[in-house]
Amino acid sequence: MKKIIFLVLIIAVVFMLGYCGSGNSQQQTMMEEDSASVENILPVDRTIYGLCGSGTAMNTLELITDNGDTLNLSLVNAQENERVLGGLQAGDRLAVMTDSKKTEATEVINLNTLLGDWVMPDPIDGSAEVGIRIKEGGIAESIEMTNILYRTWKIVNGKLEILSVREGGGDQEELNLYEILTLGPDTLSYKTIDKASDEEETFEYTRYKDNKKTDLRGLQLEDTQDEFNKI
C-alpha cells in the first residue's frame, strides 16, 4: 500500500512539473509574440549616436558612441548608395545605421550639418522665404510660416521624423517621416514616406544667409542727379 501511494505521488509531481514547463514555454512564446507585435506598431530605433573620431579615413568611419564604445565601420556601401549625408569631420555628432554585426555603416547623417535655418521660396507666391529651423535638443521651429508650425524633430532608423501642427487642423499634432535625399553645407532636401502618392511632398531648402547691408558707421550716401556720379 505504501509503495502504491509513493508511486502516485511521484506521478503527480512529474505531471505538475510537465505542466509548469509547458506553461512557461507558452508564456514565453506569448511574450515574444506580444513583443513582436509592439515592435511592428512602434519600431525600435536602431540608430547609433556618437562622434566622428579622428581615425576616420576615406572608406572607414571611426565612431565613438554615446555608450563609450569605439566602432570602426566600413563606409564602402554607404558611399556607393550615396547615404553618407552631411560630410564627415572629426568631432561632429553623427547618427549612424549599421549592419547586424556593427562592422559596416549603411547610412550616416551628420547632425551638425543638419542643424540650422533652412529656407526656400514661398510656394504660394515666391515673394518671401519660408522654412524650418532645426535646433539642438530635438527642437524644430517654423520660419515665416503660419500654415505649418514645426515642433520637434529626431532621427528614427535613418529617417527624419518631424512633429508639426497644420493650420485648420484643430491644433492636432501631425507626425511625419521623411527620407533625407541630400544634405550638404548649404543644401537640404527630403521627401515624405509612407504616404499616398497624392500626399507625397518633397522639400528643397538652402541654408539661410543673412544678407546684411554694409555698415557705413552712420555715413549716408548722398543722392545725386549727376549721371556720371551715379552707381
WOQUIHU-V448737 format. One line per field, one symbol per residue. phi: phi as a letter, one per 40 degrees, with the letter a starting at -180 (. if undefined). A space follows every 50 residues. Layout:
phi=???
This chain:
phi=.ccccccccccccccccccccccccccccccccccccccccbdccccbbi bcccccbdbbbcbccccgcbbbbcbdcccccfbbbggbadgccbbbbbcc cfbbccabbcccccchcbbaddccbgcabbibbbbcggcbbcbfbbcbbc bbaacbfgbcbbbabccgcgfccbbbbbcccaabdbbaaabcbfbcdcbc bbbbbbccbcccccccfgcbcccbccdcccc
